Amino acid sequence: LFSESNSRRAVNRGYLGGLMRLYQDWHHNDVSNNYIYIRRGLLLCLKHITNIQLGRETFLGSRGMEILFTSVQDCLFCKNLDPIITTVTQILRKCYPKESLPVATVRSSYFFPLPGNAKVEPPYGGSEGKWLKGDYESDEEEEAEKDMDNKDVESKEEDYDLETDVNKLRSRPVLDRPEEELGQYEAMCPELSHDFQELESESEEEKSLEDRTESLLSTPSHFIPSATSLKHPNYRWRNQSVTEMGPDPRKKDFKVPLQSWAKKEKCRSDMINEKRDIVEEAQDVDSCEEEDPSRSHVLTLRPLPKEAAWYKRMFYPECEDSINRSPGGGLENSDIVTNLLEKHQGDIPFHSPRFYIARAKRVKSIPDYKDLAFPDFWGHQPPPYSKPMLERKYGVQRDKVLDDVRRLIQPGDVIGRTVFDLDKPSHASPGAPGCLTFFSKFESGNLRKAIQVREFEYDLIMNADVNSNQHHQWFYFEVRDMKLAFPYRFNIINCEKFNSQFNYGMQLVMYSVKEALQGRPRWLRAGHDICYYKNHYRCSAAAGGGMRGKCYYTLTFSIKFPHKDDVCYLAYHYPYTYSTMMTHLDILEQNRNPKKVYWRQQTLCQTLGGNPCPLLTITAMPDSKKRGDLEQFCNRPYVFLVARVHPGESNASWVMKGTLEFLVSSDPIADLLRKCFIFKIVPMLNPDGVINGNHRCSLNGDDLNRQWLTPNSQLHPTIYHAKGLLYYLRSIGRAPLVFCDYHGHSQKKNVFVYGCSIKETLWQAGCVVDTTVITEDVGYRTLPKILDEVAPAFVMNSCSFLVEKSRESTARVVVWKEMGVLRSYTMESTYCGCSHGVYKVSKSFK
């Protein structure tokens, strides 16, 4: 039966039915479980026969699903019968009819028209077909799922992908744009031409504004590139003087025309106007409204829990009659915001609800968000204790798989009610008795559809990245109208990664509004009975954009909510929105010591969606205005940091947040770092993706970390101009000493880096390396070794310095090759936790 021909012959001769009857007979009569291996041998015969499509069809026609499902129920509570349970589960999963997702199309619900000649098909209607015949995973794929790490497979694929062409591995300074374009980036390095005289002569208007607000925002004092500015045929650099810059002209690769500062005063005035606008909005946010729709839009805070008695305790403990309830049972929005702002204790570090609203109003999104998620508005505190990773319950995955099979053979138990639908809101039935209410149309939110399966179970479908049909992983949504003490099961059925740390102790995060308003505003790890496994849903080859239909995976978890009729938010990881970042930068600027910290916040460019991408410069102020101190200031080497190119990797933003807070702090080490280096930082390379709830891409459906080789100024403006700034620094002999791109990793624990090494790549690929011809500075290992010594979460053994062909267009490799930056890294931070050091948590899988 190992061969297809023998399996087909067995089916044609009717042996499958005989095997089923024989297995049933042994199952009923072996009450003492003395013949487990005979029973398993019969199951293995069935398993081999069902490897072919004819066998699976015959198995389904013979009621094989019902027979095996019924028989395995008697075995679940006896651990000695695990061999039988495992084999039955494999057969059931393999023979479960493959089905397309219950959505009209797998393409994103959001469509963004691209500029220029770029073409993207808008979402289309029509079903993709309910059943996908002949698209079954092989038995080998089923067996491979037993070891989700697949370390050997990954190692072989990695070796095959290694770049072995020495010429391609060598640093090659090139320029992907006309030299004259580099002149615009001079204005992004004001520290190199700052004489520090103007610090003593601020205008009275500026001083007055500082006294009034204590929170000034830095805006660009230079030309801000847009997606179309470089395309115009009459575009020219004005008032330019062709001058060479740099401490050592012999090291330059390009000559750069420098832009003059003739319009400096006008830009300074624009900066003051921008600051005033933000300040005024922050001072008048009670109604979350704005009178000038050209600059911002109306936002409404999501309704709070609707329980009247709870309102009385929270807002009007002395007089219940004074509550002004809306028809939905909640306060009017303006009353809510006013009361909330009065109640907010201001004890959340580096967060202000007023400034958050002012920033959120200016965000441009595809769905044109009208709602503010409460956790982002209110903020949160870190949990008061360290929580160990979740211990995985024995047999949880097979129990979930058997529950899926029960739906097929007992369809009468399935409710099948759509309670939330981003595509067709009118077709959903929100607020139905006994069901939860879902919502996700807020910044960084992602939930496309929610279907009630049973009273306390829901299937959830995530939205694909904008202008894409894939990258389903990030989720962030609101749920309300829950009952107390009942475990609700949620199944996110269209995940795409083949593995996840959810199988190894990771939990999602939950935020309770009632808890927050009772003085405990926290995102907490939540959920039990968590597992992540391949399901029976498939995407057709045409819809998936590939030769074969791709598989989907289910993330399933159960939650007991802390309060009745609460409003809770669930997310893949701790959310960090674009507005959160902009608010954080506002408050950091306010809290820094201007006598010690040199801080400039500029705009790198406008994104494809029209949102500003901030660029920060942080270093120490010169000790004095003496020539020697000013020269030391200007000659400090650069460190270039970027983060959040992948929107779903919110942990990258949290690491960047900590980096920024440390760099502007009074810590002696931070002070030393500022005196030694100039930090150029792009804290969020993909604002549009973050805003619109993407997991991987920007608005054009491209992974921006695969565009560094040849970025398009219109489609990938943030990458184009970040690379342009790096080009400019190299052209003046100031290429960064260190480049680091912050990321998050969904399948590994701890923190580690990927770097670049010619020799290590060739050695790993099995090539002979002539060390007399190929020389390499091993300084690329210095920084990781230092981190391994001083950072408890960092693991040197997890680092890799190999250069793969598939990574040739990533930031790490391009900056290493084209800019000649030896210490060019991707830093990966786990979503889950640490497996060593002081942050290690003990956990065991039963």
C-alpha positions in Angstrom: 0.0 0.0 0.0 3.0 2.3 0.0 2.7 2.8 -3.8 -0.1 4.6 -5.5 -0.8 1.7 -7.8 -1.3 -0.7 -4.9 -3.5 1.8 -3.1 -5.6 2.3 -6.2 -6.0 -1.4 -6.7 -7.1 -1.8 -3.1 -9.8 0.8 -3.5 -11.0 -0.7 -6.8 -11.3 -4.1 -5.2 -13.3 -2.8 -2.3 -10.7 -3.4 0.3 -11.2 0.0 2.0 -14.7 -0.9 3.2 -13.3 -4.2 4.5 -10.5 -2.4 6.4 -13.0 -0.1 8.0 -15.2 -3.0 9.1 -12.2 -4.9 10.4 -11.0 -1.9 12.3 -14.4 -1.4 13.9 -14.5 -5.0 15.0 -11.1 -4.8 16.7 -12.0 -1.5 18.3 -15.2 -2.9 19.8 -13.7 -6.2 21.0 -10.3 -5.0 22.3 -11.8 -3.7 25.5 -8.6 -4.3 27.4 -6.4 -2.5 24.9 -4.1 -5.5 24.5 -3.9 -5.3 20.7 -3.2 -1.6 20.2 -0.6 -2.2 17.5 -2.9 -4.4 15.4 -5.5 -1.6 15.5 -2.9 0.9 14.6 -1.7 -1.3 11.8 -5.1 -1.3 10.3 -5.2 2.5 10.6 -1.9 2.8 8.9 -3.3 0.8 5.9 -6.2 3.3 5.8 -3.7 6.2 6.0 -1.7 4.9 3.0 -4.8 4.3 0.9 -6.1 7.8 1.6 -2.9 9.3 0.3 -4.5 9.2 -3.2 -7.5 11.2 -4.1 -9.5 8.1 -5.1 -8.9 6.7 -1.6 -10.0 9.9 0.1 -13.2 10.1 -2.0 -14.0 6.5 -1.2 -13.3 7.0 2.4 -15.7 9.9 2.6 -18.3 8.0 0.7 -18.0 5.1 3.2 -18.7 7.4 6.1 -15.1 7.0 7.2 -15.1 10.4 8.9 -18.0 9.6 11.1 -16.7 6.1 11.9 -13.2 7.2 12.9 -14.5 10.3 14.8 -16.9 8.2 16.8 -14.3 5.5 17.6 -11.6 7.9 18.7 -13.9 9.5 21.4 -13.5 6.3 23.5 -9.7 6.7 23.3 -9.1 10.3 24.4 -8.8 9.6 28.1 -6.2 6.8 27.9 -2.7 8.0 27.2 -1.6 4.4 26.1 -3.9 4.9 23.1 -1.9 7.9 21.8 -0.6 6.0 18.8 -4.2 5.3 17.7 -5.4 8.8 18.4 -2.5 10.4 16.5 -3.1 8.2 13.4 -6.8 8.7 13.4 -6.3 12.5 13.7 -3.9 12.4 10.7 -6.4 10.6 8.6 -9.3 12.9 9.5 -7.3 16.0 8.8 -6.1 14.6 5.4 -9.6 13.6 4.3 -11.4 16.7 5.5 -12.8 18.2 2.3 -10.8 21.3 1.4 -12.8 24.5 1.4 -12.2 28.1 0.4 -12.6 30.8 3.0 -16.1 32.2 3.6 -15.4 35.5 1.9 -16.2 36.7 -1.6 -12.5 37.3 -2.4 -9.2 36.8 -0.5 -8.1 40.2 -1.7 -8.0 43.0 0.8 -11.2 44.8 1.7 -9.2 48.1 1.2 -8.1 49.3 -2.2 -5.6 52.2 -2.9 -5.2 53.6 -6.4 -1.5 53.8 -7.2 0.1 56.8 -8.9 1.7 56.7 -12.3 1.5 53.5 -14.4 1.4 51.1 -11.5 -1.5 48.8 -11.8 -3.3 47.0 -9.0 -6.6 45.1 -9.5 -9.4 46.3 -7.2 -11.2 43.8 -5.2 -13.6 41.7 -7.2 -16.8 40.0 -6.4 -17.9 36.4 -6.9 -17.1 33.2 -5.1 -13.9 31.3 -5.8 -15.7 28.0 -5.5 -16.7 26.2 -2.4 -14.8 23.0 -2.8 -11.2 22.8 -4.0 -10.9 19.3 -5.5 -7.6 17.5 -5.4 -5.8 20.0 -3.3 -4.7 17.9 -0.3 -1.5 18.1 1.6 0.7 15.1 1.3 1.3 12.7 4.1 4.8 14.0 4.3 3.5 17.5 5.1 1.3 16.0 7.8 4.3 14.3 9.4 6.4 17.4 9.1 4.0 19.3 11.3 5.0 17.1 14.3 8.2 19.0 14.5 7.2 22.6 13.9 10.7 23.9 14.1 11.8 22.1 11.0 15.4 23.0 11.8 17.0 20.6 9.4 14.8 21.7 6.5 15.5 25.3 7.2 19.2 24.7 7.3 19.2 23.0 3.9 17.1 25.7 2.4 19.4 28.4 3.9 22.5 26.7 2.5 21.0 26.5 -0.9 20.0 30.2 -0.8 23.5 31.4 0.1 25.2 33.8 -2.2 28.5 32.3 -3.4 29.5 34.8 -6.1 32.4 36.7 -4.5 31.9 39.7 -6.8 28.3 40.0 -5.7 29.4 39.8 -2.0 32.0 42.6 -2.3 31.1 46.1 -1.4 30.3 48.0 -4.6 29.5 51.8 -4.2 26.8 52.6 -6.8 24.2 55.2 -7.2 20.7 54.4 -8.3 19.7 58.1 -9.1 21.1 61.2 -10.6 23.8 62.8 -8.4 22.0 66.2 -8.4 19.1 64.7 -6.4 21.4 64.1 -3.4 21.4 67.8 -2.7 18.0 67.8 -1.0 19.4 65.6 1.8 21.8 68.3 2.9 18.9 69.9 4.7 18.3 66.7 6.6 21.8 67.1 8.2 21.4 70.5 9.9 23.9 69.5 12.6 26.7 69.7 10.0 26.2 73.4 9.3 24.7 74.6 12.6 26.7 77.5 14.2 24.6 77.5 17.4 24.4 81.3 17.3 20.7 81.4 16.8 20.0 79.6 20.1 20.6 82.9 21.9 18.2 84.9 19.7 14.9 83.1 19.7 12.0 85.3 18.6 9.5 86.5 21.3 6.8 84.5 19.5 8.7 81.3 19.8 9.4 81.9 23.5 5.7 82.8 24.2 4.6 79.6 22.5 7.1 77.5 24.5 5.8 79.1 27.7 2.2 78.3 26.8 2.6 74.7 25.7 5.7 73.2 27.1 5.4 70.8 24.2 6.9 72.1 20.9 6.9 69.9 17.9 9.8 69.9 15.4 8.8 70.1 11.8 10.9 70.2 8.7 13.0 73.3 7.9 13.7 72.0 4.4 12.0 70.9 1.2 9.9 67.8 1.9 10.1 65.3 -0.9 6.7 63.9 -2.0 5.9 60.9 -4.2 5.6 63.2 -7.2 8.1 65.9 -6.7 11.0 64.0 -8.3 8.9 63.1 -11.4 8.1 66.5 -12.7 10.1 67.2 -15.9 10.8 70.8 -14.9 12.1 69.9 -11.5 15.4 71.6 -10.7 17.5 72.4 -7.7 17.5 76.2 -7.1 20.1 78.4 -5.6 22.7 75.6 -5.6 26.5 75.9 -5.3 28.5 73.0 -6.5 30.8 72.3 -3.6 32.5 69.2 -2.3 32.0 68.4 1.3 33.6 65.9 3.7 36.7 65.7 5.9 38.5 63.6 3.3 37.5 64.3 -0.4 39.5 61.3 -1.6 37.0 59.0 0.0 34.0 60.4 -1.8 32.2 58.5 -4.5 30.0 61.3 -5.8 30.1 65.0 -6.0 27.0 66.5 -4.4 25.5 69.9 -5.2 24.4 71.6 -1.9 21.1 73.3 -1.4 21.3 76.9 0.0 19.4 78.0 3.0 17.8 81.1 1.4 14.3 80.1 2.5 15.3 79.2 6.0 13.3 82.0 7.7 10.1 81.0 5.9 10.5 77.4 6.9 11.1 78.5 10.5 7.8 80.4 10.4 6.0 77.3 9.0 7.4 75.3 11.9 6.0 77.7 14.4 2.6 77.6 12.7 2.6 73.8 12.8 3.4 73.8 16.5 0.7 76.3 17.2 -1.9 74.1 15.3 -1.0 71.0 17.3 -1.1 72.9 20.6 -4.5 74.4 19.9 -5.9 71.1 18.9 -4.5 69.4 22.0 -6.1 72.1 24.2 -9.5 71.7 22.6 -10.2 68.0 22.2 -13.2 67.5 24.4 -15.4 66.7 21.5 -12.8 65.0 19.3 -13.8 67.4 16.6 -12.0 69.9 14.4 -13.4 72.9 12.5 -10.9 72.8 9.6 -11.6 69.6 7.6 -8.8 70.3 5.2 -6.2 69.7 7.9 -7.9 67.0 10.0 -11.2 65.1 10.4 -13.8 64.3 13.0 -13.0 61.4 15.4 -15.3 59.7 17.8 -14.1 57.7 20.8 -15.5 54.2 20.8 -18.5 53.7 23.1 -17.7 52.7 26.6 -19.4 49.8 28.4 -23.2 50.5 28.4 -24.1 49.3 31.9 -25.8 52.2 33.6 -24.9 51.2 37.1 -21.3 51.0 36.1 -21.5 54.6 34.6 -22.8 55.8 37.9 -19.9 54.4 39.9 -17.3 55.7 37.4 -18.5 59.2 36.5 -21.4 60.2 38.8 -21.2 58.4 42.1 -23.1 61.2 43.8 -26.0 61.6 41.4 -27.3 58.9 39.0 -29.9 61.2 37.5 -27.2 63.5 36.0 -26.1 60.8 33.5 -26.9 61.9 30.0 -27.4 58.6 28.1 -27.5 58.3 24.4 -30.1 55.9 22.8 -27.4 53.2 22.8 -27.1 53.3 26.5 -23.9 55.3 26.7 -22.9 58.9 27.4 -22.8 61.4 24.6 -19.3 61.4 23.1 -18.4 64.9 24.1 -19.4 64.2 27.7 -17.4 61.0 27.6 -14.2 62.7 26.5 -14.6 65.5 29.0 -15.1 63.2 31.9 -12.4 60.9 30.8 -9.8 63.7 30.4 -10.7 64.9 33.9 -10.4 61.3 35.2 -7.1 60.6 33.5 -4.4 60.7 36.2 -1.5 61.5 33.7 0.5 58.7 35.2 1.2 56.8 32.0 4.8 57.6 31.0 5.3 59.5 27.7 1.6 59.5 26.8 -1.1 62.2 26.7 -4.7 61.5 25.6 -5.0 65.2 24.5 -2.0 65.0 22.2 -3.0 61.6 20.9 -6.3 63.0 19.7 -4.6 66.0 18.1 -2.3 63.7 16.3 -4.9 61.1 15.3 -7.0 63.7 13.7 -4.3 64.3 11.1 -3.8 60.7 10.1 -4.8 59.8 6.6 -6.2 56.3 6.2 -7.9 54.4 3.3 -11.1 53.7 5.3 -11.0 57.3 6.6 -11.2 56.2 10.3 -13.9 57.9 12.4 -13.3 56.0 15.6 -10.5 56.0 18.3 -9.7 52.8 20.0 -9.8 53.3 23.7 -6.4 51.7 24.5 -4.6 54.0 22.1 -6.4 57.1 23.4 -6.1 56.2 27.1 -2.6 54.6 27.1 -1.4 51.8 29.3 1.0 50.9 32.0 3.3 47.9 32.1 1.9 45.0 34.1 3.0 44.9 37.7 4.5 41.4 37.5 6.3 39.1 35.1 4.0 36.4 33.7 5.5 33.1 32.7 4.8 31.7 29.3 1.7 29.6 29.0 2.0 25.9 29.7 0.5 24.0 26.8 -2.3 21.6 27.8 -1.6 18.0 26.7 -3.6 17.1 23.6 -5.0 20.5 23.0 -4.3 20.5 19.3 -5.9 17.2 18.5 -9.0 18.3 20.6 -9.3 21.4 18.4 -8.9 19.4 15.2 -11.6 16.9 16.4 -13.9 19.9 17.1 -13.4 21.0 13.5 -14.3 17.5 12.3 -17.5 17.6 14.5 -18.7 20.5 12.5 -18.5 18.5 9.4 -20.3 15.4 10.7 -22.8 17.3 13.0 -23.7 20.4 11.0 -26.8 20.9 13.0 -24.8 22.2 15.9 -23.3 25.1 13.9 -25.1 28.5 14.1 -23.2 30.0 11.2 -24.3 33.6 11.8 -22.2 36.5 10.5 -21.9 39.1 13.2 -19.3 41.3 11.7 -18.4 41.9 8.0 -16.1 44.6 6.9 -17.1 44.1 3.2 -20.8 44.0 3.7 -21.8 45.6 7.0 -25.5 45.4 6.2 -25.3 41.6 5.9 -24.0 41.2 9.4 -26.2 40.7 12.5 -24.5 42.6 15.3 -26.2 42.8 18.6 -28.1 39.6 18.1 -29.2 38.1 21.5 -26.4 36.2 23.1 -23.7 37.1 20.7 -20.6 39.3 20.9 -20.2 42.5 19.0 -17.0 43.1 17.0 -15.4 46.2 15.5 -12.0 47.0 13.9 -12.3 50.2 11.9 -9.8 52.2 13.8 -6.1 52.9 13.5 -4.0 49.7 13.1 -7.2 47.6 13.5 -7.6 44.4 11.5 -10.6 42.1 11.6 -12.5 41.4 8.4 -15.3 39.0 9.4 -16.6 37.3 12.4 -18.9 34.3 12.3 -20.7 32.8 15.3 -20.2 29.0 15.2 -21.7 28.1 18.5 -23.0 30.1 21.5 -19.5 30.8 22.8 -17.3 30.1 19.7 -16.5 32.4 16.8 -14.5 32.0 13.5 -12.5 35.2 12.7 -11.0 36.2 9.4 -8.3 38.8 9.1 -8.0 41.3 6.3 -5.2 40.9 3.8 -2.7 43.7 3.3 -3.9 46.6 1.2 -3.8 45.9 -2.5 -2.8 42.3 -1.7 -4.3 38.9 -1.3 -2.0 37.7 1.4 0.0 38.5 4.6 -2.8 37.6 7.1 -1.2 37.5 10.6 -1.7 40.8 12.5 -5.0 41.3 14.2 -6.4 44.0 16.5 -10.1 44.4 17.2 -12.7 45.3 19.7 -15.2 42.9 21.3 -18.1 43.8 23.6 -21.4 42.4 25.1 -19.7 39.4 26.7 -21.0 37.3 29.6 -19.0 36.7 32.8 -17.2 33.5 33.6 -17.9 31.8 30.3 -14.9 30.8 28.2 -15.2 32.1 24.7 -13.4 30.3 21.9 -12.0 32.3 19.0 -10.6 30.7 15.8 -8.6 32.9 13.5 -8.8 30.7 10.4 -6.7 32.4 7.7 -3.2 32.7 9.2 -0.4 32.0 6.7 2.9 31.4 8.5 3.7 27.6 8.8 4.6 28.0 12.5 4.2 30.3 15.4 5.3 30.9 18.9 1.7 30.4 19.9 2.6 26.7 19.9 5.4 27.3 22.4 3.9 29.4 25.2 3.0 32.7 23.5 -0.3 34.4 24.3 -2.2 37.2 22.6 -2.8 40.4 24.5 -6.0 41.8 25.9 -7.0 45.3 27.2 -10.1 45.8 29.3 -11.8 49.2 29.4 -13.4 48.6 32.7 -10.1 47.6 34.2 -8.5 50.7 32.7 -11.1 53.1 34.2 -10.7 51.4 37.6 -7.0 52.4 37.6 -5.5 49.4 35.9 -4.9 50.4 32.2 -2.9 47.5 31.0 -2.4 45.2 28.0 -2.1 41.7 29.5 -1.2 38.4 28.1 -4.4 36.4 27.9 -5.9 33.2 26.5 -5.7 29.5 27.3 -6.0 26.3 25.2 -3.9 28.1 22.5 -2.6 26.3 19.5 -1.7 27.0 15.9 -2.2 24.3 13.2 -2.9 23.8 9.5 -6.7 23.7 8.8 -8.8 22.6 5.9 -9.1 26.0 4.2 -7.3 26.5 1.0 -6.8 29.4 -1.5 -7.1 28.5 -5.1 -4.0 29.0 -7.2 -5.5 31.8 -9.2 -6.7 33.7 -6.2 -3.4 33.0 -4.3 -1.2 34.2 -7.1 0.8 31.0 -7.2 1.0 27.7 -9.1 -0.6 25.8 -6.2 -3.3 26.7 -3.8 -1.8 27.8 -0.5 -2.7 26.5 2.9 -4.2 28.4 5.8 -3.6 27.9 9.5 -5.8 28.3 12.5 -4.9 30.2 15.6 -7.3 29.1 18.2 -7.6 30.3 21.8 -10.1 30.6 24.6 -10.7 33.6 26.9 -12.6 34.3 30.0 -13.3 38.0 30.1 -12.9 39.8 33.5 -16.2 41.6 33.5 -19.7 41.3 32.2 -20.6 43.7 29.3 -17.1 45.0 29.2 -15.4 46.5 26.1 -12.2 44.5 25.5 -9.5 44.7 22.8 -7.6 41.7 21.5 -4.4 41.9 19.5 -1.6 39.7 18.1 1.0 41.8 20.0 1.0 45.0 22.0 -0.3 47.6 19.5 1.8 50.6 18.6 0.0 53.0 16.2 1.4 55.8 14.1 -0.4 58.4 16.2 1.2 56.8 19.3 4.6 57.3 17.8 3.9 60.9 16.8 2.6 61.6 20.3 5.6 60.0 21.9 7.9 62.2 19.8 6.0 65.3 20.9 6.4 64.4 24.6 10.1 63.3 24.2 10.9 66.7 22.8 9.1 68.4 25.7 10.9 66.3 28.3 14.5 66.4 26.9 17.1 68.7 28.4 17.8 71.2 25.5 21.1 72.3 27.1 22.4 68.7 26.8 20.4 67.0 24.1 20.5 68.1 20.5 17.2 67.1 19.0 15.8 67.8 15.5 12.6 66.2 14.2 12.2 66.6 10.5 10.1 65.0 7.8 12.0 62.5 5.7 9.2 62.5 3.1 5.4 62.1 2.6 4.2 58.5 2.4 2.2 57.1 -0.5 -0.9 57.7 1.7 0.0 61.3 2.4 1.3 60.9 6.0 4.6 62.5 7.1 7.5 60.0 7.9 9.5 61.6 10.7 13.3 61.7 10.8 15.1 62.3 14.0 18.6 63.6 14.8 19.9 63.1 18.3 23.3 63.9 19.7 24.9 65.9 22.5 25.0 69.7 22.4 28.6 70.9 22.0 30.3 71.8 25.3 30.9 75.3 24.0 31.0 77.4 20.9 34.8 77.1 20.7 36.1 75.9 17.4 37.4 72.6 18.9 34.1 71.7 20.5 32.2 72.6 17.3 34.6 70.4 15.2 34.1 67.6 17.6 30.4 68.0 17.3 30.4 67.9 13.5 32.9 65.1 13.2 31.0 62.6 15.4 30.4 59.3 13.5 26.8 58.5 12.5 24.6 55.7 13.8 21.6 55.1 11.5 18.6 53.4 13.1 15.3 52.4 11.4 12.2 50.4 12.5 8.8 49.2 11.7 9.2 48.5 8.0 6.8 45.6 8.6 3.6 46.9 10.2 2.7 43.7 12.1 6.0 43.7 13.9 4.8 46.2 16.6 7.5 44.9 19.0 10.0 46.7 16.8 8.3 50.0 17.7 8.5 49.2 21.4 12.2 48.5 21.1 12.6 51.8 19.2 10.5 53.6 21.9 12.9 52.4 24.5 15.9 53.4 22.4 14.6 57.0 22.0 13.8 57.4 25.7 17.2 56.2 26.7 19.0 58.4 24.2 17.4 61.6 25.5 17.7 60.6 29.1 20.1 61.8 31.8 21.7 58.4 32.1 25.5 58.7 32.1 25.8 56.1 29.4 23.2 57.8 27.2 25.2 61.1 27.7 28.4 59.4 26.6 26.7 57.9 23.6 25.4 61.3 22.6 28.8 62.8 22.9 30.4 60.1 20.8 27.8 59.7 18.0 25.2 61.4 15.9 22.0 59.3 15.7 19.9 59.5 12.6 16.6 57.7 13.3 13.6 56.8 11.2 11.3 55.4 13.9 8.6 54.1 11.5 9.5 53.3 7.8 6.0 52.1 6.9 3.5 54.5 8.5 0.7 53.7 5.9 0.9 50.0 6.6 0.8 50.6 10.4 -2.2 52.9 10.0 -4.2 50.6 7.8 -3.7 47.4 9.8 -1.3 45.7 7.4 1.0 42.9 8.5 3.8 43.0 6.0 3.4 45.6 3.2 2.7 49.2 2.4 -0.2 50.5 0.3 1.1 49.2 -3.0 1.2 45.6 -1.8 5.0 45.5 -1.7 7.2 44.3 1.1 9.2 47.5 1.6 12.1 45.6 3.0 12.5 43.9 -0.4 12.7 47.3 -2.2 16.1 48.7 -1.1 17.9 47.6 -4.2 15.9 49.7 -6.6 13.3 51.7 -4.7 10.7 53.7 -6.6 10.3 57.3 -5.5 6.6 57.2 -6.1 5.7 53.7 -4.8 8.3 53.4 -2.0 9.0 57.0 -1.0 10.2 56.2 2.6 12.8 53.6 1.3 13.8 55.8 -1.6 14.6 58.8 0.6 16.1 56.8 3.5 18.5 55.3 1.0 19.0 58.7 -0.5 20.0 60.1 2.9 22.5 57.2 3.3 23.9 57.9 -0.2 24.3 61.5 0.8 26.2 60.7 4.0 28.5 58.4 2.1 29.1 61.0 -0.6 30.4 63.5 2.0 32.6 60.8 3.6 30.2 60.3 6.5 28.8 56.8 5.9 27.3 55.5 9.2 29.5 53.5 11.5 26.5 51.3 12.4 23.2 50.7 10.5 20.5 48.7 12.3 17.0 47.8 11.2 14.6 46.8 14.0 12.3 43.9 13.4 10.1 41.3 15.2 10.4 37.6 14.9 7.4 35.3 15.1 9.1 31.9 15.3 12.1 32.4 17.6 12.7 33.6 21.2 15.1 36.2 22.5 16.8 39.1 20.7 19.5 38.6 18.0 20.9 40.1 14.9 21.5 39.2 11.3 24.7 40.7 9.8 26.8 40.3 6.7 30.1 38.5 6.2 31.8 37.3 3.0 33.9 34.6 4.6 31.2 33.1 6.8 28.8 33.0 3.9 31.3 31.2 1.7 32.4 28.8 4.5 28.8 27.9 5.2 28.2 27.2 1.5 31.2 24.8 1.5 33.3 27.0 -0.7 37.1 27.1 -0.5 38.2 30.5 0.8 41.6 31.9 -0.1 42.3 34.1 2.9 45.2 35.8 1.1 42.8 37.0 -1.6 39.6 37.5 0.5 40.3 39.7 3.5 37.6 40.9 5.9 37.4 43.1 8.9 35.8 41.0 11.7 34.5 44.2 13.4 31.0 43.2 12.3 30.9 40.8 15.3 32.0 43.4 17.8 28.6 45.0 18.5 26.7 41.6 18.8 29.4 40.4 21.3 29.0 43.6 23.4 25.2 43.1 23.4 25.6 39.5 24.4 27.5 40.7 27.4 25.3 43.6 28.5 21.8 42.8 27.3 20.1 40.0 29.1 17.6 39.2 26.3 20.3 39.1 23.6 21.7 35.7 22.4 24.9 35.6 20.3 24.3 31.9 19.4 21.1 32.9 17.5 22.9 35.5 15.4 23.7 34.9 11.8 26.1 36.7 9.4 25.2 34.9 6.2 24.2 36.7 3.0 21.3 35.0 1.2 20.3 35.5 -2.4 16.7 36.0 -1.3 17.8 38.9 1.0 19.8 40.9 -1.5 17.3 43.7 -1.6 16.9 44.0 2.1 18.1 47.1 4.0 20.8 45.1 5.8 22.4 43.7 2.6 22.0 46.8 0.5 23.5 49.2 3.1 26.4 46.7 3.6 27.1 46.4 -0.2 26.3 49.8 -1.6 27.2 52.1 1.3 30.1 50.0 2.5 28.8 49.9 6.1 30.6 46.9 7.8 28.2 46.9 10.8 24.9 46.7 9.0 22.3 44.6 10.9 18.8 43.5 11.2 17.9 43.2 14.8 15.1 40.7 15.6 13.1 40.8 18.8 10.8 37.9 19.8 7.0 38.3 20.1 7.1 35.7 22.8 9.8 35.7 25.4 13.3 34.7 26.4 14.7 31.2 26.8 17.8 32.2 28.8 19.2 34.8 31.2 17.3 36.8 33.8 14.2 37.0 31.6 14.0 33.2 31.2 10.7 31.7 32.3 10.3 28.1 33.1 7.8 26.3 31.0 7.2 22.7 30.1 5.1 21.1 27.4 3.3 18.0 28.5 
